[in-house]
Amino acid sequence: MLQYLTFAKDSEVPVALRPTLLKQAFTALSFGARKTARAWMDQKGEWARPAMVEIFRVKEERDRSDEHCARCIGSKWPNGVGQHS
């Protein structure tokens, strides 16, 4: 169900890859991934992108995944612990 809420019917992401991307998103959010799409310069002077941007390259899919994945993660923890805001 979650992949239907996240990916549009005309998404370029192959159907077989969608569950893998959602699992990566759950893991990233569980470890505190940020919602921001801003990149930063790392210690080596190279640009780094947030995990959610790496997982979901299309902004609309990233926004939908953030909304739905975060709600699922937040609801499984008592008192909202682990909920991504």
Secondary structure, DSSP 4 states (H G I P E B T S, - for coil): -HHHHHS-TT-SS-TTTHHHHHHHHHHHHHTT--S----EE-TTS-EE--HHHHH--SHHHHHHHHHHHHHHHHHHSGGGTT---
